């Protein structure tokens, strides 16, 4: 299979948007952690412990999502550089590693979405229970 220098460049817009989305998720998680931390301090509430554990996992996943996303961009760049220097086989292999790295990032993202969705469902169940009790 022939590969041109423009092939790895096709991933740059997608990876840039992906990293922007990951950064937004990180900021939202950090904001929620700060809010829960303040609530726990003000009300001496330990009921948020399970939410905090959940957020720790999400934060760790987001870190690795970003790591593999940045690694993918770096490998894409190295692939393009190899292709530019006419090291076609090396460029192909590094581009393949870039795609694998992107897949890891996306799988971690899927896992994080699953965890956050479960956390929201727990919140909705609690809200529904409180509304029915009133």
Long-range contacts (C-beta under 8 A, 24 or more apart in sequence): 1-92, 2-88, 3-83, 3-88, 3-91, 3-92, 3-95, 4-83, 5-80, 5-83, 5-84, 5-91, 7-95, 8-76, 8-77, 8-79, 8-80, 8-83, 8-91, 8-95, 8-98, 9-76, 9-80, 11-72, 11-73, 11-76, 11-98, 11-99, 11-102, 12-73, 12-76, 15-69, 15-72, 15-73, 15-76, 15-102, 16-73, 18-69, 18-102, 18-105, 18-106, 18-109, 19-66, 19-69, 19-70, 19-73, 22-62, 22-65, 22-66, 22-69, 22-105, 22-109, 23-66, 25-62, 25-112, 26-59, 26-62, 26-66, 29-55, 29-58, 29-59, 29-62, 30-59, 33-59, 50-122, 51-119, 54-115, 54-118, 54-119, 57-115, 58-112, 58-115, 58-116, 61-108, 61-109, 61-111, 61-112, 61-115, 62-112, 64-104, 64-105, 64-108, 65-105, 65-108, 65-109, 65-112, 66-105, 67-105, 68-101, 68-102, 68-104, 68-105, 68-108, 69-101, 69-102, 69-105, 71-98, 71-101, 72-98, 72-99, 72-101, 72-102, 72-105, 73-98, 75-101
